[in-house]
Amino acid sequence: MSRSSRMLTTVALLIQLGGLVFALMEPKSKPLMFLALFIYMTGLLLMNGTLTSEFVRKTQLEADQIAAKQIQQTLHPQKVEELSG
């Protein structure tokens, strides 16, 4: 995971923490609870976005490596020993 992705994920976690702390401090007012939920969901969506993009990147990299290995085997086939008989 790149440094910027790690930093963005950390910021998203801190945003979620802020939303939770805000919700615990002001539980009586309904509009403030919606604001706390909005803050929490913003952090959640940001974190899920960065983690999903990293997952897709790694999956694509693995698929590319498998394809490269298959192409390499096609270009340089292994010799088969002849059976004596």
Biopython code that builds the backbone (N, CA, C, O; Angstrom):
import numpy as np
from Bio.PDB.StructureBuilder import StructureBuilder

atoms = [
    (1, "MET", "N", (0.854, -1.168, 0.000)),
    (1, "MET", "CA", (0.000, 0.000, 0.000)),
    (1, "MET", "C", (0.903, 1.234, 0.000)),
    (1, "MET", "O", (1.858, 1.325, 0.771)),
    (2, "SER", "N", (0.584, 2.159, -0.863)),
    (2, "SER", "CA", (1.417, 3.348, -0.964)),
    (2, "SER", "C", (1.264, 4.231, 0.282)),
    (2, "SER", "O", (0.305, 4.109, 1.045)),
    (3, "ARG", "N", (2.223, 5.103, 0.453)),
    (3, "ARG", "CA", (2.224, 5.966, 1.632)),
    (3, "ARG", "C", (0.999, 6.885, 1.656)),
    (3, "ARG", "O", (0.401, 7.103, 2.710)),
    (4, "SER", "N", (0.633, 7.415, 0.501)),
    (4, "SER", "CA", (-0.528, 8.310, 0.446)),
    (4, "SER", "C", (-1.826, 7.562, 0.767)),
    (4, "SER", "O", (-2.716, 8.115, 1.415)),
    (5, "SER", "N", (-1.936, 6.314, 0.318)),
    (5, "SER", "CA", (-3.126, 5.522, 0.646)),
    (5, "SER", "C", (-3.199, 5.236, 2.138)),
    (5, "SER", "O", (-4.274, 5.283, 2.736)),
    (6, "ARG", "N", (-2.048, 4.937, 2.735)),
    (6, "ARG", "CA", (-2.036, 4.700, 4.181)),
    (6, "ARG", "C", (-2.425, 5.945, 4.950)),
    (6, "ARG", "O", (-3.163, 5.876, 5.933)),
    (7, "MET", "N", (-1.923, 7.094, 4.494)),
    (7, "MET", "CA", (-2.266, 8.347, 5.174)),
    (7, "MET", "C", (-3.755, 8.658, 5.023)),
    (7, "MET", "O", (-4.399, 9.093, 5.977)),
    (8, "LEU", "N", (-4.298, 8.435, 3.829)),
    (8, "LEU", "CA", (-5.717, 8.680, 3.592)),
    (8, "LEU", "C", (-6.588, 7.747, 4.436)),
    (8, "LEU", "O", (-7.619, 8.169, 4.958)),
    (9, "THR", "N", (-6.183, 6.497, 4.570)),
    (9, "THR", "CA", (-6.923, 5.551, 5.403)),
    (9, "THR", "C", (-6.863, 5.969, 6.865)),
    (9, "THR", "O", (-7.858, 5.860, 7.581)),
    (10, "THR", "N", (-5.717, 6.441, 7.311)),
    (10, "THR", "CA", (-5.587, 6.915, 8.689)),
    (10, "THR", "C", (-6.472, 8.131, 8.944)),
    (10, "THR", "O", (-7.118, 8.229, 9.987)),
    (11, "VAL", "N", (-6.499, 9.051, 7.989)),
    (11, "VAL", "CA", (-7.368, 10.224, 8.116)),
    (11, "VAL", "C", (-8.832, 9.794, 8.176)),
    (11, "VAL", "O", (-9.613, 10.342, 8.954)),
    (12, "ALA", "N", (-9.200, 8.815, 7.356)),
    (12, "ALA", "CA", (-10.577, 8.318, 7.362)),
    (12, "ALA", "C", (-10.931, 7.711, 8.721)),
    (12, "ALA", "O", (-12.037, 7.908, 9.224)),
    (13, "LEU", "N", (-9.997, 6.982, 9.306)),
    (13, "LEU", "CA", (-10.240, 6.416, 10.638)),
    (13, "LEU", "C", (-10.402, 7.512, 11.685)),
    (13, "LEU", "O", (-11.237, 7.401, 12.583)),
    (14, "LEU", "N", (-9.604, 8.570, 11.568)),
    (14, "LEU", "CA", (-9.720, 9.685, 12.505)),
    (14, "LEU", "C", (-11.047, 10.427, 12.327)),
    (14, "LEU", "O", (-11.634, 10.897, 13.303)),
    (15, "ILE", "N", (-11.517, 10.531, 11.084)),
    (15, "ILE", "CA", (-12.821, 11.153, 10.839)),
    (15, "ILE", "C", (-13.924, 10.313, 11.483)),
    (15, "ILE", "O", (-14.849, 10.849, 12.093)),
    (16, "GLN", "N", (-13.815, 8.990, 11.339)),
    (16, "GLN", "CA", (-14.796, 8.113, 11.982)),
    (16, "GLN", "C", (-14.758, 8.279, 13.497)),
    (16, "GLN", "O", (-15.804, 8.347, 14.144)),
    (17, "LEU", "N", (-13.576, 8.343, 14.052)),
    (17, "LEU", "CA", (-13.432, 8.537, 15.493)),
    (17, "LEU", "C", (-14.063, 9.852, 15.921)),
    (17, "LEU", "O", (-14.740, 9.919, 16.947)),
    (18, "GLY", "N", (-13.840, 10.892, 15.138)),
    (18, "GLY", "CA", (-14.455, 12.183, 15.438)),
    (18, "GLY", "C", (-15.972, 12.108, 15.432)),
    (18, "GLY", "O", (-16.629, 12.693, 16.293)),
    (19, "GLY", "N", (-16.525, 11.397, 14.472)),
    (19, "GLY", "CA", (-17.977, 11.221, 14.412)),
    (19, "GLY", "C", (-18.509, 10.477, 15.622)),
    (19, "GLY", "O", (-19.561, 10.825, 16.161)),
    (20, "LEU", "N", (-17.780, 9.450, 16.051)),
    (20, "LEU", "CA", (-18.211, 8.690, 17.230)),
    (20, "LEU", "C", (-18.115, 9.523, 18.499)),
    (20, "LEU", "O", (-19.019, 9.495, 19.334)),
    (21, "VAL", "N", (-17.033, 10.258, 18.643)),
    (21, "VAL", "CA", (-16.873, 11.102, 19.827)),
    (21, "VAL", "C", (-17.953, 12.172, 19.855)),
    (21, "VAL", "O", (-18.521, 12.454, 20.910)),
    (22, "PHE", "N", (-18.240, 12.768, 18.707)),
    (22, "PHE", "CA", (-19.276, 13.786, 18.621)),
    (22, "PHE", "C", (-20.641, 13.199, 18.992)),
    (22, "PHE", "O", (-21.437, 13.846, 19.672)),
    (23, "ALA", "N", (-20.904, 11.971, 18.540)),
    (23, "ALA", "CA", (-22.178, 11.317, 18.859)),
    (23, "ALA", "C", (-22.287, 11.029, 20.352)),
    (23, "ALA", "O", (-23.378, 11.115, 20.916)),
    (24, "LEU", "N", (-21.189, 10.691, 20.994)),
    (24, "LEU", "CA", (-21.226, 10.398, 22.424)),
    (24, "LEU", "C", (-21.357, 11.662, 23.269)),
    (24, "LEU", "O", (-21.888, 11.624, 24.379)),
    (25, "MET", "N", (-20.874, 12.771, 22.740)),
    (25, "MET", "CA", (-20.926, 14.014, 23.510)),
    (25, "MET", "C", (-22.283, 14.713, 23.404)),
    (25, "MET", "O", (-22.694, 15.390, 24.347)),
    (26, "GLU", "N", (-22.976, 14.565, 22.293)),
    (26, "GLU", "CA", (-24.246, 15.258, 22.069)),
    (26, "GLU", "C", (-25.358, 14.265, 21.701)),
    (26, "GLU", "O", (-25.866, 14.315, 20.581)),
    (27, "PRO", "N", (-25.740, 13.382, 22.597)),
    (27, "PRO", "CA", (-26.736, 12.372, 22.215)),
    (27, "PRO", "C", (-28.183, 12.866, 22.255)),
    (27, "PRO", "O", (-29.072, 12.144, 21.806)),
    (28, "LYS", "N", (-28.457, 14.079, 22.780)),
    (28, "LYS", "CA", (-29.838, 14.507, 22.999)),
    (28, "LYS", "C", (-30.474, 15.151, 21.773)),
    (28, "LYS", "O", (-31.688, 15.049, 21.596)),
    (29, "SER", "N", (-29.714, 15.792, 20.946)),
    (29, "SER", "CA", (-30.256, 16.531, 19.821)),
    (29, "SER", "C", (-30.257, 15.665, 18.558)),
    (29, "SER", "O", (-29.219, 15.140, 18.153)),
    (30, "LYS", "N", (-31.443, 15.521, 17.938)),
    (30, "LYS", "CA", (-31.544, 14.694, 16.746)),
    (30, "LYS", "C", (-30.758, 15.249, 15.557)),
    (30, "LYS", "O", (-30.079, 14.475, 14.881)),
    (31, "PRO", "N", (-30.817, 16.548, 15.272)),
    (31, "PRO", "CA", (-30.019, 17.054, 14.144)),
    (31, "PRO", "C", (-28.513, 16.845, 14.341)),
    (31, "PRO", "O", (-27.786, 16.586, 13.382)),
    (32, "LEU", "N", (-28.055, 16.959, 15.584)),
    (32, "LEU", "CA", (-26.630, 16.733, 15.836)),
    (32, "LEU", "C", (-26.269, 15.250, 15.696)),
    (32, "LEU", "O", (-25.151, 14.912, 15.307)),
    (33, "MET", "N", (-27.210, 14.382, 16.011)),
    (33, "MET", "CA", (-26.948, 12.947, 15.824)),
    (33, "MET", "C", (-26.827, 12.637, 14.329)),
    (33, "MET", "O", (-25.982, 11.841, 13.919)),
    (34, "PHE", "N", (-27.678, 13.275, 13.519)),
    (34, "PHE", "CA", (-27.561, 13.076, 12.072)),
    (34, "PHE", "C", (-26.231, 13.619, 11.558)),
    (34, "PHE", "O", (-25.626, 13.032, 10.662)),
    (35, "LEU", "N", (-25.780, 14.724, 12.115)),
    (35, "LEU", "CA", (-24.479, 15.274, 11.734)),
    (35, "LEU", "C", (-23.357, 14.310, 12.125)),
    (35, "LEU", "O", (-22.426, 14.087, 11.351)),
    (36, "ALA", "N", (-23.452, 13.746, 13.320)),
    (36, "ALA", "CA", (-22.448, 12.774, 13.759)),
    (36, "ALA", "C", (-22.453, 11.543, 12.859)),
    (36, "ALA", "O", (-21.395, 11.024, 12.503)),
    (37, "LEU", "N", (-23.640, 11.079, 12.492)),
    (37, "LEU", "CA", (-23.749, 9.932, 11.586)),
    (37, "LEU", "C", (-23.159, 10.273, 10.221)),
    (37, "LEU", "O", (-22.485, 9.444, 9.608)),
    (38, "PHE", "N", (-23.412, 11.494, 9.743)),
    (38, "PHE", "CA", (-22.859, 11.929, 8.461)),
    (38, "PHE", "C", (-21.331, 11.964, 8.501)),
    (38, "PHE", "O", (-20.670, 11.524, 7.560)),
    (39, "ILE", "N", (-20.781, 12.480, 9.579)),
    (39, "ILE", "CA", (-19.320, 12.527, 9.728)),
    (39, "ILE", "C", (-18.749, 11.109, 9.742)),
    (39, "ILE", "O", (-17.756, 10.823, 9.074)),
    (40, "TYR", "N", (-19.384, 10.232, 10.506)),
    (40, "TYR", "CA", (-18.920, 8.846, 10.590)),
    (40, "TYR", "C", (-18.989, 8.166, 9.221)),
    (40, "TYR", "O", (-18.041, 7.494, 8.816)),
    (41, "MET", "N", (-20.104, 8.336, 8.509)),
    (41, "MET", "CA", (-20.273, 7.690, 7.210)),
    (41, "MET", "C", (-19.292, 8.251, 6.172)),
    (41, "MET", "O", (-18.830, 7.520, 5.295)),
    (42, "THR", "N", (-18.980, 9.535, 6.272)),
    (42, "THR", "CA", (-17.986, 10.123, 5.374)),
    (42, "THR", "C", (-16.634, 9.432, 5.552)),
    (42, "THR", "O", (-15.982, 9.064, 4.575)),
    (43, "GLY", "N", (-16.225, 9.260, 6.797)),
    (43, "GLY", "CA", (-14.973, 8.559, 7.065)),
    (43, "GLY", "C", (-15.014, 7.115, 6.612)),
    (43, "GLY", "O", (-14.029, 6.592, 6.091)),
    (44, "LEU", "N", (-16.156, 6.470, 6.811)),
    (44, "LEU", "CA", (-16.309, 5.069, 6.401)),
    (44, "LEU", "C", (-16.207, 4.931, 4.885)),
    (44, "LEU", "O", (-15.516, 4.042, 4.389)),
    (45, "LEU", "N", (-16.883, 5.794, 4.158)),
    (45, "LEU", "CA", (-16.830, 5.729, 2.698)),
    (45, "LEU", "C", (-15.433, 6.044, 2.171)),
    (45, "LEU", "O", (-14.977, 5.420, 1.213)),
    (46, "LEU", "N", (-14.764, 6.991, 2.778)),
    (46, "LEU", "CA", (-13.404, 7.336, 2.366)),
    (46, "LEU", "C", (-12.457, 6.156, 2.592)),
    (46, "LEU", "O", (-11.645, 5.827, 1.728)),
    (47, "MET", "N", (-12.568, 5.533, 3.752)),
    (47, "MET", "CA", (-11.713, 4.389, 4.052)),
    (47, "MET", "C", (-12.021, 3.204, 3.134)),
    (47, "MET", "O", (-11.103, 2.562, 2.625)),
    (48, "ASN", "N", (-13.299, 2.913, 2.922)),
    (48, "ASN", "CA", (-13.660, 1.809, 2.038)),
    (48, "ASN", "C", (-13.196, 2.064, 0.613)),
    (48, "ASN", "O", (-12.794, 1.134, -0.085)),
    (49, "GLY", "N", (-13.250, 3.316, 0.178)),
    (49, "GLY", "CA", (-12.773, 3.644, -1.159)),
    (49, "GLY", "C", (-11.294, 3.384, -1.331)),
    (49, "GLY", "O", (-10.877, 2.819, -2.342)),
    (50, "THR", "N", (-10.493, 3.788, -0.357)),
    (50, "THR", "CA", (-9.049, 3.579, -0.473)),
    (50, "THR", "C", (-8.701, 2.096, -0.373)),
    (50, "THR", "O", (-7.845, 1.610, -1.113)),
    (51, "LEU", "N", (-9.354, 1.377, 0.532)),
    (51, "LEU", "CA", (-9.052, -0.048, 0.674)),
    (51, "LEU", "C", (-9.527, -0.847, -0.532)),
    (51, "LEU", "O", (-8.862, -1.797, -0.946)),
    (52, "THR", "N", (-10.667, -0.475, -1.098)),
    (52, "THR", "CA", (-11.160, -1.169, -2.283)),
    (52, "THR", "C", (-10.251, -0.917, -3.478)),
    (52, "THR", "O", (-9.970, -1.841, -4.241)),
    (53, "SER", "N", (-9.789, 0.315, -3.656)),
    (53, "SER", "CA", (-8.899, 0.591, -4.779)),
    (53, "SER", "C", (-7.584, -0.171, -4.630)),
    (53, "SER", "O", (-7.020, -0.627, -5.625)),
    (54, "GLU", "N", (-7.097, -0.312, -3.417)),
    (54, "GLU", "CA", (-5.868, -1.088, -3.192)),
    (54, "GLU", "C", (-6.102, -2.568, -3.489)),
    (54, "GLU", "O", (-5.242, -3.226, -4.074)),
    (55, "PHE", "N", (-7.259, -3.093, -3.089)),
    (55, "PHE", "CA", (-7.596, -4.485, -3.370)),
    (55, "PHE", "C", (-7.687, -4.734, -4.873)),
    (55, "PHE", "O", (-7.176, -5.738, -5.369)),
    (56, "VAL", "N", (-8.335, -3.825, -5.597)),
    (56, "VAL", "CA", (-8.465, -3.964, -7.051)),
    (56, "VAL", "C", (-7.093, -3.884, -7.707)),
    (56, "VAL", "O", (-6.808, -4.636, -8.639)),
    (57, "ARG", "N", (-6.250, -2.988, -7.235)),
    (57, "ARG", "CA", (-4.899, -2.848, -7.804)),
    (57, "ARG", "C", (-4.096, -4.131, -7.616)),
    (57, "ARG", "O", (-3.434, -4.600, -8.542)),
    (58, "LYS", "N", (-4.158, -4.694, -6.413)),
    (58, "LYS", "CA", (-3.395, -5.923, -6.158)),
    (58, "LYS", "C", (-3.958, -7.106, -6.937)),
    (58, "LYS", "O", (-3.198, -7.957, -7.400)),
    (59, "THR", "N", (-5.270, -7.171, -7.087)),
    (59, "THR", "CA", (-5.887, -8.249, -7.860)),
    (59, "THR", "C", (-5.472, -8.142, -9.323)),
    (59, "THR", "O", (-5.153, -9.150, -9.953)),
    (60, "GLN", "N", (-5.474, -6.928, -9.864)),
    (60, "GLN", "CA", (-5.052, -6.720, -11.250)),
    (60, "GLN", "C", (-3.580, -7.066, -11.426)),
    (60, "GLN", "O", (-3.205, -7.656, -12.439)),
    (61, "LEU", "N", (-2.745, -6.713, -10.465)),
    (61, "LEU", "CA", (-1.327, -7.035, -10.533)),
    (61, "LEU", "C", (-1.123, -8.546, -10.544)),
    (61, "LEU", "O", (-0.300, -9.052, -11.307)),
    (62, "GLU", "N", (-1.857, -9.265, -9.712)),
    (62, "GLU", "CA", (-1.729, -10.720, -9.676)),
    (62, "GLU", "C", (-2.192, -11.337, -10.986)),
    (62, "GLU", "O", (-1.561, -12.266, -11.490)),
    (63, "ALA", "N", (-3.289, -10.828, -11.546)),
    (63, "ALA", "CA", (-3.773, -11.347, -12.836)),
    (63, "ALA", "C", (-2.755, -11.077, -13.938)),
    (63, "ALA", "O", (-2.543, -11.924, -14.806)),
    (64, "ASP", "N", (-2.130, -9.919, -13.910)),
    (64, "ASP", "CA", (-1.102, -9.601, -14.906)),
    (64, "ASP", "C", (0.110, -10.514, -14.762)),
    (64, "ASP", "O", (0.695, -10.925, -15.764)),
    (65, "GLN", "N", (0.490, -10.833, -13.542)),
    (65, "GLN", "CA", (1.622, -11.727, -13.323)),
    (65, "GLN", "C", (1.314, -13.141, -13.823)),
    (65, "GLN", "O", (2.182, -13.798, -14.399)),
    (66, "ILE", "N", (0.103, -13.602, -13.609)),
    (66, "ILE", "CA", (-0.290, -14.929, -14.106)),
    (66, "ILE", "C", (-0.276, -14.945, -15.625)),
    (66, "ILE", "O", (0.201, -15.905, -16.230)),
    (67, "ALA", "N", (-0.794, -13.890, -16.248)),
    (67, "ALA", "CA", (-0.796, -13.806, -17.709)),
    (67, "ALA", "C", (0.630, -13.759, -18.253)),
    (67, "ALA", "O", (0.925, -14.404, -19.259)),
    (68, "ALA", "N", (1.513, -13.010, -17.606)),
    (68, "ALA", "CA", (2.908, -12.931, -18.052)),
    (68, "ALA", "C", (3.587, -14.291, -17.942)),
    (68, "ALA", "O", (4.382, -14.657, -18.808)),
    (69, "LYS", "N", (3.288, -15.027, -16.908)),
    (69, "LYS", "CA", (3.874, -16.358, -16.735)),
    (69, "LYS", "C", (3.381, -17.304, -17.828)),
    (69, "LYS", "O", (4.158, -18.100, -18.354)),
    (70, "GLN", "N", (2.099, -17.222, -18.174)),
    (70, "GLN", "CA", (1.565, -18.073, -19.235)),
    (70, "GLN", "C", (2.175, -17.709, -20.584)),
    (70, "GLN", "O", (2.473, -18.595, -21.384)),
    (71, "ILE", "N", (2.362, -16.429, -20.844)),
    (71, "ILE", "CA", (2.992, -16.006, -22.099)),
    (71, "ILE", "C", (4.438, -16.480, -22.144)),
    (71, "ILE", "O", (4.909, -16.929, -23.189)),
    (72, "GLN", "N", (5.140, -16.387, -21.034)),
    (72, "GLN", "CA", (6.536, -16.829, -20.970)),
    (72, "GLN", "C", (6.629, -18.324, -21.247)),
    (72, "GLN", "O", (7.539, -18.771, -21.945)),
    (73, "GLN", "N", (5.694, -19.097, -20.704)),
    (73, "GLN", "CA", (5.705, -20.541, -20.948)),
    (73, "GLN", "C", (5.374, -20.855, -22.403)),
    (73, "GLN", "O", (5.872, -21.841, -22.946)),
    (74, "THR", "N", (4.554, -20.045, -23.036)),
    (74, "THR", "CA", (4.222, -20.244, -24.447)),
    (74, "THR", "C", (5.422, -19.927, -25.330)),
    (74, "THR", "O", (5.680, -20.631, -26.307)),
    (75, "LEU", "N", (6.157, -18.867, -24.990)),
    (75, "LEU", "CA", (7.310, -18.474, -25.801)),
    (75, "LEU", "C", (8.489, -19.412, -25.626)),
    (75, "LEU", "O", (9.253, -19.625, -26.568)),
    (76, "HIS", "N", (8.650, -19.971, -24.448)),
    (76, "HIS", "CA", (9.757, -20.881, -24.153)),
    (76, "HIS", "C", (9.195, -22.182, -23.589)),
    (76, "HIS", "O", (9.246, -22.415, -22.382)),
    (77, "PRO", "N", (8.656, -23.033, -24.473)),
    (77, "PRO", "CA", (8.067, -24.276, -23.962)),
    (77, "PRO", "C", (9.149, -25.203, -23.412)),
    (77, "PRO", "O", (10.289, -25.208, -23.878)),
    (78, "GLN", "N", (8.771, -25.957, -22.444)),
    (78, "GLN", "CA", (9.712, -26.912, -21.859)),
    (78, "GLN", "C", (9.816, -28.119, -22.782)),
    (78, "GLN", "O", (8.833, -28.555, -23.382)),
    (79, "LYS", "N", (11.031, -28.644, -22.879)),
    (79, "LYS", "CA", (11.245, -29.803, -23.765)),
    (79, "LYS", "C", (10.722, -31.058, -23.086)),
    (79, "LYS", "O", (10.906, -31.264, -21.887)),
    (80, "VAL", "N", (10.074, -31.879, -23.874)),
    (80, "VAL", "CA", (9.541, -33.143, -23.366)),
    (80, "VAL", "C", (10.500, -34.240, -23.775)),
    (80, "VAL", "O", (10.886, -34.336, -24.940)),
    (81, "GLU", "N", (10.885, -35.063, -22.820)),
    (81, "GLU", "CA", (11.812, -36.154, -23.136)),
    (81, "GLU", "C", (11.080, -37.244, -23.884)),
    (81, "GLU", "O", (9.934, -37.577, -23.579)),
    (82, "GLU", "N", (11.769, -37.794, -24.871)),
    (82, "GLU", "CA", (11.170, -38.872, -25.673)),
    (82, "GLU", "C", (11.197, -40.154, -24.863)),
    (82, "GLU", "O", (12.136, -40.434, -24.118)),
    (83, "LEU", "N", (10.137, -40.919, -25.037)),
    (83, "LEU", "CA", (10.066, -42.210, -24.358)),
    (83, "LEU", "C", (10.862, -43.241, -25.142)),
    (83, "LEU", "O", (10.764, -43.303, -26.368)),
    (84, "SER", "N", (11.633, -44.031, -24.458)),
    (84, "SER", "CA", (12.379, -45.080, -25.145)),
    (84, "SER", "C", (11.466, -46.288, -25.319)),
    (84, "SER", "O", (10.707, -46.644, -24.418)),
    (85, "GLY", "N", (11.548, -46.888, -26.446)),
    (85, "GLY", "CA", (10.669, -48.045, -26.591)),
    (85, "GLY", "C", (10.530, -48.503, -27.919)),
    (85, "GLY", "O", (9.814, -49.473, -28.166)),
]
sb = StructureBuilder()
sb.init_structure("model")
sb.init_model(0)
sb.init_chain("A")
sb.init_seg("    ")
for serial, (resi, resn, name, xyz) in enumerate(atoms, 1):
    if name == "N":
        sb.init_residue(resn, " ", resi, " ")
    sb.init_atom(name, np.array(xyz, "f"), 0.0, 1.0, " ", f" {name:<3s}", serial, name[0])
structure = sb.get_structure()
